[in-house]
Amino acid sequence: MPVEITWWGHATCTVEDSNTRVLTDPLFARRLAHLRRRRGAPPPAEARRADLVLVSHLHADHLHVPSLAGLAPGTLLLVPQGARRAVPGLRRLRHLRVTEVAPGDAVRAGDLRVRVVPARHDGRRLPVGPHRCPALGYVVEGEARTYFAGDTGLFASMAEEVGPVEVALLPVGGWGPYLGEGHLDAGRAAQALARLAPRAAVPVHYGTYWPIGMDGVRPHEFHAPGDEFVRLAAAAAPGVDVHKLGHGEGVRLEVAR
């Protein structure tokens, strides 16, 4: 059975494996604070359909309470440990089955097993959140093992802590002209790809949101990361098939374990 990946923009993807739909970091807004969606229409209603939703960390472009509020009743939502204390809005989502997780945990959803793995990223609810929660990645294990990195920097033990995977959804940029510590740009994402050695990869977390009024500041950082990742990945990990998707586009991958 093939695994299907659809990229809706930013870090929001649908992973369909073993007749189960997994949605990552849902963000359906046209505008979020000082950010506006500059490319790709907001995801359609079908994007909200999921059996399981994964939230990687507490930043508002990854844990977006209004987007989560639109999920169907009974949807299982995994969030970092301590998230309900740090983000009071989560406690209002009584129609969802909210479960807090930490690195090392594993959760069953249908025929899938989801492993929670570490990420190297600031886990606070910014800009003033006093509570530090872990930033997470996830490995969805079914017909294939699919790694959703969330937001992370490159770290020495990445391959060991993530484990063997067939598909990697890797961030290759951001929402502003400068990437701080704890992020992957196209070059570092290509290095991560070489360490992880999956069979296929999809670049995410670029080319969707940009700060209002900053269109002229390093615009290549908005447009270029996907193509740059394809180019650098071909050199760093030539055995990996890289699928650069447009917003709302999907790919079927025959990558059975």
C-alpha positions in Angstrom: 0.0 0.0 0.0 1.5 3.4 -0.9 2.0 6.2 1.5 0.5 9.5 0.4 1.9 12.9 1.4 0.0 16.2 0.8 1.7 19.5 1.6 -0.8 22.3 2.5 1.8 24.9 3.2 4.2 25.8 6.0 4.5 22.7 8.2 1.0 21.5 7.5 0.9 18.1 5.8 -1.4 15.1 5.6 0.2 11.7 5.8 -2.1 8.8 4.7 -0.8 5.4 5.7 -2.6 2.1 6.5 -6.0 3.8 6.0 -5.2 6.4 8.6 -5.0 10.1 8.0 -2.3 12.0 10.0 -2.3 15.9 10.0 0.8 17.8 11.1 0.9 21.3 12.7 -2.4 22.5 11.2 -2.3 26.2 10.2 -5.3 27.3 8.1 -5.2 31.1 8.6 -4.7 33.7 5.9 -3.0 35.9 8.5 -1.3 35.2 11.8 -0.2 38.2 13.9 2.4 40.0 11.6 2.5 37.2 9.1 0.3 36.8 6.0 -0.1 33.9 3.7 1.6 35.0 0.4 1.5 31.8 -1.6 -1.1 29.1 -1.8 -4.8 29.4 -0.8 -5.7 28.3 2.7 -6.2 24.5 2.8 -9.7 23.3 1.8 -12.1 21.7 4.2 -10.8 18.2 3.3 -7.5 19.1 4.9 -9.1 19.2 8.3 -10.2 15.6 8.1 -7.8 13.5 10.2 -7.7 10.6 12.5 -4.6 11.9 14.3 -3.1 15.4 14.6 0.5 16.0 15.5 1.7 19.3 17.0 5.5 19.6 17.2 5.9 22.6 19.5 4.0 25.6 21.0 4.9 28.4 18.6 1.7 29.9 17.3 2.5 29.0 13.7 2.6 25.3 14.7 0.1 25.2 17.6 -2.7 27.4 16.2 -5.7 27.1 18.5 -8.3 28.4 15.9 -7.1 25.9 13.4 -7.3 23.1 15.9 -10.8 24.2 16.9 -12.0 23.4 13.4 -11.1 19.7 13.7 -13.8 17.1 14.0 -15.0 15.9 17.4 -13.1 13.0 18.8 -9.9 13.7 16.8 -6.8 12.5 18.7 -4.4 15.4 19.2 -0.8 14.9 20.3 0.9 17.9 21.9 4.1 18.4 23.8 4.1 17.7 27.5 3.0 20.7 29.5 1.2 22.3 26.6 -2.2 22.6 28.3 -0.6 24.6 31.1 1.3 26.8 28.8 -1.5 27.4 26.2 -4.8 27.9 28.1 -6.7 27.9 24.8 -6.1 24.1 24.5 -8.2 23.5 27.5 -11.2 24.9 25.6 -10.9 22.2 22.9 -13.1 19.7 24.8 -14.3 18.1 21.5 -10.7 16.8 20.9 -8.9 14.0 22.6 -5.8 16.0 23.7 -2.8 13.8 24.8 0.5 15.3 26.0 3.6 13.4 24.9 7.4 13.6 25.4 10.4 12.1 23.6 10.4 8.3 24.0 6.6 7.9 24.1 4.7 5.8 21.5 1.0 6.1 20.6 -1.2 3.8 18.6 -3.7 5.2 16.1 -5.5 2.6 14.0 -2.9 0.4 12.4 -0.2 3.1 13.0 2.3 3.4 15.7 3.7 7.0 16.3 7.0 7.4 18.0 7.8 10.7 19.7 11.4 11.9 19.1 13.4 14.9 20.2 13.9 18.1 18.3 16.4 21.0 18.9 14.2 24.1 19.0 12.8 26.6 21.5 9.7 25.0 22.9 8.2 28.0 24.7 4.9 29.7 23.7 6.5 32.9 22.4 6.9 35.8 22.8 6.4 35.8 26.6 5.6 32.2 27.5 7.2 31.3 30.8 6.7 27.6 30.5 9.3 25.6 28.5 7.9 22.5 26.8 9.8 20.1 24.7 9.9 20.6 20.9 9.1 17.3 19.3 9.4 15.3 16.1 7.4 12.3 15.2 7.9 9.1 13.3 4.7 7.6 11.9 5.1 3.9 11.5 2.8 1.9 9.2 3.5 0.7 5.7 6.4 3.1 5.9 8.2 5.0 8.6 7.6 8.7 8.0 9.6 11.3 10.0 7.9 14.7 10.6 10.7 16.9 12.0 8.5 19.8 13.1 11.0 22.6 13.6 14.5 21.6 14.6 18.2 22.4 14.2 20.7 19.9 13.1 22.1 17.8 15.9 24.8 15.1 16.1 22.5 12.3 17.4 19.7 13.0 14.9 19.9 9.7 13.0 20.3 7.7 16.2 17.3 9.3 18.0 15.0 9.4 15.0 15.9 5.8 13.9 15.6 4.4 10.4 12.9 6.0 8.2 11.7 5.7 4.6 10.3 9.2 4.3 11.4 12.5 5.8 9.3 15.7 5.9 12.1 18.3 6.6 11.8 22.1 7.2 14.1 24.0 4.8 13.3 27.6 5.6 11.1 29.7 7.8 8.7 32.7 7.8 11.2 35.5 7.9 14.4 36.7 6.3 16.6 35.3 9.0 16.7 31.9 10.6 17.8 31.7 14.2 19.3 28.8 16.1 17.2 25.7 16.1 16.2 25.8 12.5 17.1 24.0 9.3 17.9 26.0 6.2 18.2 24.2 2.8 21.9 23.4 3.5 21.4 22.0 7.0 18.4 20.1 5.8 20.5 18.5 3.1 23.0 17.5 5.8 20.1 16.0 7.9 19.0 14.1 4.8 22.4 12.6 4.4 22.4 11.4 8.0 18.9 10.0 8.0 19.2 8.3 4.6 15.5 7.9 3.8 14.3 6.7 0.5 12.2 9.9 -0.1 12.0 13.4 1.2 9.6 16.3 1.0 10.7 19.9 1.9 8.3 21.9 4.0 8.2 25.0 6.2 9.0 27.6 3.5 7.4 29.8 0.8 4.0 30.2 2.6 4.0 33.0 5.2 6.0 36.2 5.3 6.0 39.3 7.6 3.8 42.1 6.5 5.8 45.0 5.0 9.0 42.9 4.5 8.5 41.8 0.9 11.7 43.6 -0.2 13.9 42.2 2.6 15.9 39.1 1.4 13.0 37.9 -0.7 15.0 34.9 -1.9 14.7 33.5 1.6 11.0 33.2 0.8 11.1 31.9 -2.7 14.3 29.9 -3.0 14.6 27.3 -0.2 12.7 24.5 -1.9 14.8 24.6 -5.1 18.0 25.1 -3.1 17.2 22.0 -1.1 16.6 19.9 -4.2 20.0 21.0 -5.5 21.9 20.5 -2.3 20.2 17.2 -1.5 21.2 15.8 -4.9 24.9 16.3 -3.9 24.6 15.4 -0.2 22.2 12.4 -0.5 22.0 11.4 -4.2 20.2 8.2 -3.3 17.2 10.0 -1.9 14.2 10.9 -4.1 13.2 14.5 -3.3 9.7 15.6 -4.1 9.2 19.4 -4.1 5.4 19.9 -3.9 3.3 22.9 -4.6 0.7 24.0 -2.1 -2.1 21.5 -2.0 -0.1 19.0 -4.1 0.5 15.4 -3.1 2.7 12.4 -3.9 2.1 8.7 -3.7 5.2 6.9 -2.5 5.8 3.1 -2.8 8.2 2.8 0.1 7.0 -0.3 1.9 9.2 -1.3 4.9 
